[in-house]
Amino acid sequence: MKHLINDLETLLNIKSPTGHSGLAVDFVETRFKELGLATRRTNKGALIATLEGENTSEEYTLSAHVDTLGCQVKEITADGMLKLTQIGGYAWTTIEGEHVSIETMDGTFYSGTIITIVASSHVHGGKTNSTERNEATLRVRIDQRVSNAKDVQKLGINVGDFVHLDPRTVVTDSGFIKSRHLDDKACIVSLFGMAEYFVNNNVKPSHTTNFFISNYEEVGHGASAAIPEKTVEFIAVDMAAPGSGQTSDEFSVTICAKDSSGPYDYELKKRLVKLAKDNNINYKIDIYPFYGSDGSAALRAGHDIRVGLIGPGVDASHSFERTHIEAIEATVNLGIAYLK
């Protein structure tokens, strides 16, 4: 598992917000090619890596998404700060105080910090605590000598430029991984582990298997197109959501029964549960009340496929995320058992 966690650390530090994930896709493609898998890109920029199986007439496809939450410049203010627009869905409160990198179109990066318009309690008193955090009250303070919009524009910063959140990745001695963007990069490396098993043991999966790396999941249409046409079963590999009222935890793989888009395939869920039991894999069954996956996108787009959803438990999703190596390992093992 150590090399997979090393891959995860590398991937977490590659900037890949939805709409600008090319470098991360490049990294993932290189990794799959090193394993000998055939790869191709879709017109939308997604990656498909294929591992030949015993059955070549019907295929299985497993997806994970490489795109992450982020921000773009919405407005340059008169006092030389940046208003933001969100990429993906998250609470504004979860990015206050975050260090960011502002990327101009010519590839220059400037550092900054997200703060409120009433950041100093010595100046604003109780307003620092009581002011709602939203798109109107949060700004990026740029680490350059700027005092007006023209100063900012001279740096090459413009509306639409990407503002990358610092992932702040830490792997602890106790096996926890703390970082932004574990959704869904922890599952990307889980796919690496599944593919490695078959390559390293020189065995074929039961069906030709496609690893579909989507790049627009966070905005809802990641796997809506280009799913390989022979696909009969589709497993979205995406983070589970522990929390109050949930069964998921940070040490198991979760088999999702239902999310906001509705129930997942019942027979496929039963098969996954049996595989977990038969192989002594730590697993949970859960329902996610505010959630959608690449599987949801595929079904809404009209694909005639059976869809399931599995993944490692990630605490504080779309916030200050954390998971454990054991959850990633359990996800890898369930994927291998499913593909055998």
C-alpha positions as CSV (number, residue, x, y, z in Angstrom):
1,M,0.0,0.0,0.0
2,K,2.9,2.4,0.6
3,H,3.5,3.1,-3.1
4,L,-0.2,3.8,-3.6
5,I,-0.2,6.3,-0.8
6,N,2.9,7.9,-2.4
7,D,0.9,8.1,-5.6
8,L,-1.9,9.7,-3.7
9,E,0.3,12.3,-2.1
10,T,1.6,13.2,-5.6
11,L,-1.8,13.3,-7.1
12,L,-3.3,15.4,-4.3
13,N,-0.6,18.0,-4.9
14,I,-1.4,18.2,-8.7
15,K,-3.9,21.0,-9.2
16,S,-7.0,19.7,-11.0
17,P,-10.2,21.7,-10.4
18,T,-13.1,20.8,-12.7
19,G,-12.4,22.4,-16.1
20,H,-8.6,22.4,-15.6
21,S,-7.5,18.9,-14.7
22,G,-5.2,18.0,-17.6
23,L,-2.0,17.6,-15.6
24,A,-3.7,15.2,-13.2
25,V,-5.1,13.2,-16.1
26,D,-1.6,13.1,-17.6
27,F,-0.2,11.6,-14.3
28,V,-3.0,9.0,-14.1
29,E,-2.5,8.0,-17.7
30,T,1.3,7.6,-17.2
31,R,0.6,5.3,-14.2
32,F,-1.8,3.1,-16.2
33,K,0.6,3.0,-19.1
34,E,3.4,1.8,-16.8
35,L,1.1,-1.1,-15.9
36,G,0.8,-1.9,-19.6
37,L,-2.9,-0.8,-20.0
38,A,-4.1,0.6,-23.3
39,T,-5.3,4.2,-22.8
40,R,-7.3,6.7,-24.8
41,R,-8.8,10.2,-24.2
42,T,-12.4,11.2,-24.8
43,N,-13.3,14.5,-26.6
44,K,-14.2,15.9,-23.2
45,G,-10.7,15.0,-21.8
46,A,-11.6,12.0,-19.7
47,L,-9.3,9.0,-19.7
48,I,-10.2,5.4,-20.4
49,A,-7.6,2.7,-19.5
50,T,-8.5,-0.9,-20.5
51,L,-7.4,-4.2,-19.2
52,E,-8.4,-7.2,-21.3
53,G,-10.4,-9.9,-19.6
54,E,-11.6,-13.4,-20.2
55,N,-15.0,-12.2,-21.5
56,T,-14.5,-9.6,-24.2
57,S,-18.1,-9.4,-25.4
58,E,-19.4,-7.8,-22.2
59,E,-17.3,-5.3,-20.3
60,Y,-17.2,-3.9,-16.8
61,T,-16.3,-0.2,-16.3
62,L,-15.1,1.3,-13.0
63,S,-15.0,5.1,-12.7
64,A,-13.3,7.6,-10.4
65,H,-13.0,11.3,-10.9
66,V,-9.8,13.3,-11.0
67,D,-11.5,16.7,-10.9
68,T,-11.8,18.6,-7.6
69,L,-13.5,21.5,-6.0
70,G,-12.0,24.9,-6.6
71,C,-12.7,28.6,-7.4
72,Q,-12.3,31.1,-10.2
73,V,-12.0,34.8,-10.2
74,K,-15.4,36.4,-10.5
75,E,-14.5,40.0,-10.0
76,I,-11.5,42.2,-9.3
77,T,-12.5,44.7,-6.6
78,A,-11.6,48.4,-6.5
79,D,-9.3,47.8,-3.6
80,G,-7.3,45.1,-5.4
81,M,-8.8,42.0,-4.0
82,L,-10.6,39.1,-5.8
83,K,-14.2,37.9,-5.5
84,L,-14.7,34.3,-6.2
85,T,-17.1,31.9,-7.9
86,Q,-17.3,28.3,-6.7
87,I,-16.4,25.2,-8.7
88,G,-18.5,22.4,-7.3
89,G,-20.7,22.4,-4.2
90,Y,-19.3,23.3,-0.8
91,A,-19.9,25.6,2.1
92,W,-18.1,29.0,1.9
93,T,-17.1,28.6,5.5
94,T,-14.8,25.7,4.7
95,I,-12.4,27.9,2.6
96,E,-12.1,30.9,4.9
97,G,-8.4,31.3,5.9
98,E,-7.2,28.9,3.1
99,H,-4.0,29.6,1.3
100,V,-4.5,29.7,-2.5
101,S,-2.6,29.9,-5.8
102,I,-4.0,32.2,-8.4
103,E,-3.1,30.9,-11.9
104,T,-3.0,33.4,-14.8
105,M,-3.6,32.3,-18.4
106,D,0.1,32.6,-19.2
107,G,0.9,30.1,-16.4
108,T,2.1,32.5,-13.7
109,F,1.1,31.7,-10.1
110,Y,0.5,34.2,-7.3
111,S,-0.1,33.2,-3.7
112,G,-2.9,34.6,-1.6
113,T,-5.3,33.9,1.3
114,I,-9.1,33.8,1.5
115,I,-10.3,36.2,4.1
116,T,-13.6,38.0,5.0
117,I,-14.2,41.7,4.4
118,V,-14.3,42.0,8.2
119,A,-11.3,39.8,9.0
120,S,-9.8,41.9,11.8
121,S,-11.7,41.6,15.1
122,H,-9.7,44.6,16.4
123,V,-11.3,46.7,13.6
124,H,-14.7,45.2,13.2
125,G,-15.4,43.8,16.6
126,G,-18.4,41.5,16.7
127,K,-19.0,41.7,13.0
128,T,-16.0,39.4,12.5
129,N,-17.9,36.7,14.1
130,S,-21.4,37.5,13.0
131,T,-20.9,38.2,9.3
132,E,-22.2,35.4,7.1
133,R,-19.5,33.8,4.9
134,N,-20.6,33.8,1.3
135,E,-19.5,35.0,-2.2
136,A,-20.2,38.6,-1.2
137,T,-18.1,38.6,2.0
138,L,-15.1,36.5,1.1
139,R,-12.1,37.8,-0.8
140,V,-8.7,36.7,-1.9
141,R,-5.9,38.9,-0.5
142,I,-3.1,38.7,-3.1
143,D,0.5,38.5,-1.8
144,Q,1.6,41.4,-4.0
145,R,1.7,45.1,-3.6
146,V,-1.7,46.0,-5.1
147,S,-4.2,48.6,-4.0
148,N,-6.6,48.8,-6.9
149,A,-8.0,46.8,-9.9
150,K,-5.4,48.1,-12.3
151,D,-2.6,46.9,-10.1
152,V,-4.1,43.4,-10.2
153,Q,-4.6,43.5,-13.9
154,K,-1.0,44.5,-14.5
155,L,0.0,41.1,-12.8
156,G,-2.0,39.4,-15.6
157,I,-4.8,38.3,-13.3
158,N,-8.2,38.4,-15.0
159,V,-11.8,37.3,-14.5
160,G,-12.1,33.5,-15.1
161,D,-8.6,32.7,-13.8
162,F,-8.4,29.6,-11.6
163,V,-7.8,30.0,-7.8
164,H,-6.4,26.7,-6.4
165,L,-7.0,25.7,-2.8
166,D,-4.0,24.4,-0.9
167,P,-4.6,20.7,-0.3
168,R,-2.4,20.7,2.9
169,T,-1.7,17.0,2.5
170,V,-0.5,15.1,5.6
171,V,0.0,11.3,6.1
172,T,0.2,10.5,9.8
173,D,2.1,7.7,11.4
174,S,-1.2,6.2,12.5
175,G,-2.3,5.7,8.9
176,F,-4.6,8.7,8.4
177,I,-4.5,10.8,5.3
178,K,-5.6,14.4,5.8
179,S,-6.1,16.6,2.7
180,R,-8.5,18.5,0.6
181,H,-9.5,16.6,-2.6
182,L,-9.4,13.0,-1.2
183,D,-12.7,13.2,-3.0
184,D,-12.0,11.5,-5.3
185,K,-8.2,11.1,-5.6
186,A,-8.2,8.4,-2.9
187,C,-10.4,6.3,-5.3
188,I,-8.1,7.0,-8.3
189,V,-5.2,5.2,-6.5
190,S,-7.7,2.5,-5.5
191,L,-8.1,1.8,-9.2
192,F,-4.3,1.7,-9.6
193,G,-4.3,-1.0,-6.9
194,M,-7.0,-3.1,-8.6
195,A,-5.2,-2.9,-12.0
196,E,-1.8,-3.8,-10.4
197,Y,-3.2,-7.0,-8.9
198,F,-4.1,-8.5,-12.3
199,V,-1.0,-7.2,-14.0
200,N,1.5,-8.3,-11.3
201,N,-0.2,-11.7,-11.0
202,N,-0.4,-12.2,-14.7
203,V,-4.1,-13.1,-14.6
204,K,-7.0,-11.7,-16.5
205,P,-10.2,-10.3,-14.9
206,S,-13.4,-12.1,-15.7
207,H,-14.5,-9.4,-18.1
208,T,-12.5,-6.8,-20.0
209,T,-12.4,-3.9,-17.6
210,N,-12.3,-0.2,-18.3
211,F,-11.0,2.3,-15.8
212,F,-12.9,5.5,-16.6
213,I,-11.3,8.6,-15.2
214,S,-13.8,11.4,-15.4
215,N,-13.0,15.1,-15.2
216,Y,-16.4,16.9,-14.8
217,E,-17.9,14.9,-11.9
218,E,-18.0,17.8,-9.4
219,V,-20.4,19.7,-11.7
220,G,-22.6,16.7,-12.5
221,H,-21.8,15.4,-16.0
222,G,-18.5,13.4,-15.5
223,A,-19.6,10.1,-16.9
224,S,-22.6,11.3,-18.9
225,A,-20.9,10.3,-22.2
226,A,-18.2,8.1,-23.8
227,I,-18.8,5.1,-21.6
228,P,-17.4,2.1,-23.6
229,E,-20.2,0.7,-25.6
230,K,-19.8,-3.0,-24.4
231,T,-20.3,-1.9,-20.8
232,V,-23.0,-3.9,-19.0
233,E,-22.0,-3.1,-15.4
234,F,-20.6,0.2,-14.1
235,I,-19.1,0.7,-10.6
236,A,-18.6,4.3,-9.5
237,V,-15.7,4.3,-7.1
238,D,-16.2,7.4,-5.0
239,M,-15.8,8.5,-1.4
240,A,-18.3,7.4,1.2
241,A,-19.8,9.9,3.6
242,P,-19.4,9.2,7.3
243,G,-21.2,11.5,9.8
244,S,-24.2,11.7,12.1
245,G,-26.8,9.1,11.2
246,Q,-24.4,7.3,8.8
247,T,-22.9,3.8,9.0
248,S,-19.8,4.6,6.9
249,D,-16.4,5.0,8.7
250,E,-12.9,5.9,7.8
251,F,-11.6,2.3,8.0
252,S,-14.0,0.4,5.6
253,V,-15.2,0.3,2.1
254,T,-18.9,1.4,1.8
255,I,-21.4,-0.2,-0.6
256,C,-23.9,2.5,-1.3
257,A,-27.6,1.4,-1.4
258,K,-29.0,4.8,-2.4
259,D,-28.1,8.5,-2.8
260,S,-29.9,11.6,-4.0
261,S,-30.4,10.2,-7.4
262,G,-32.1,7.0,-6.1
263,P,-31.3,3.4,-5.4
264,Y,-28.4,1.6,-7.0
265,D,-28.8,-1.7,-8.7
266,Y,-30.2,-4.2,-6.1
267,E,-28.7,-7.4,-7.5
268,L,-25.3,-5.7,-8.0
269,K,-25.4,-4.4,-4.4
270,K,-26.2,-7.9,-3.1
271,R,-23.3,-9.4,-5.1
272,L,-20.9,-6.8,-3.7
273,V,-22.0,-7.4,-0.1
274,K,-21.5,-11.2,-0.6
275,L,-18.0,-10.6,-2.1
276,A,-17.1,-8.5,0.9
277,K,-18.3,-11.1,3.3
278,D,-16.7,-14.0,1.5
279,N,-13.4,-12.3,1.4
280,N,-13.4,-10.9,4.9
281,I,-13.3,-7.3,3.7
282,N,-14.4,-4.6,6.2
283,Y,-17.5,-3.0,4.6
284,K,-20.5,-0.9,5.4
285,I,-23.8,-0.4,3.7
286,D,-25.0,3.2,3.7
287,I,-27.3,5.8,2.1
288,Y,-26.0,9.3,1.3
289,P,-28.7,12.0,1.6
290,F,-26.9,14.8,-0.4
291,Y,-24.9,13.0,-3.0
292,G,-24.5,12.1,-6.7
293,S,-21.9,10.1,-8.6
294,D,-20.6,9.3,-12.0
295,G,-23.1,6.4,-11.9
296,S,-25.9,8.9,-11.4
297,A,-24.7,10.9,-14.4
298,A,-24.4,7.8,-16.6
299,L,-28.0,6.7,-15.8
300,R,-29.4,10.2,-16.3
301,A,-27.7,10.3,-19.7
302,G,-29.7,7.2,-20.7
303,H,-27.0,4.5,-20.5
304,D,-28.5,1.0,-20.3
305,I,-26.2,-0.4,-17.6
306,R,-26.3,-1.8,-14.1
307,V,-24.7,0.7,-11.7
308,G,-23.2,0.3,-8.3
309,L,-21.3,2.7,-6.0
310,I,-18.4,1.8,-3.6
311,G,-15.7,3.7,-1.9
312,P,-13.6,4.5,1.2
313,G,-15.1,6.5,4.0
314,V,-13.9,10.2,3.9
315,D,-14.7,12.2,6.9
316,A,-15.8,15.9,6.5
317,S,-16.4,15.6,2.8
318,H,-16.0,18.7,0.7
319,S,-14.4,20.3,3.7
320,F,-11.2,19.4,5.7
321,E,-11.2,15.7,4.5
322,R,-9.6,12.7,6.2
323,T,-9.5,9.0,5.5
324,H,-7.4,6.0,6.6
325,I,-5.2,3.7,4.6
326,E,-7.4,0.7,5.7
327,A,-10.4,2.2,3.9
328,I,-8.4,2.5,0.7
329,E,-7.1,-1.0,1.1
330,A,-10.6,-2.4,1.6
331,T,-11.8,-0.6,-1.5
332,V,-8.9,-2.1,-3.5
333,N,-9.7,-5.6,-2.2
334,L,-13.4,-5.3,-3.0
335,G,-12.7,-4.1,-6.5
336,I,-10.3,-7.0,-7.1
337,A,-12.9,-9.5,-5.7
338,Y,-15.5,-8.0,-8.0
339,L,-13.3,-8.2,-11.1
340,K,-12.0,-11.7,-10.6
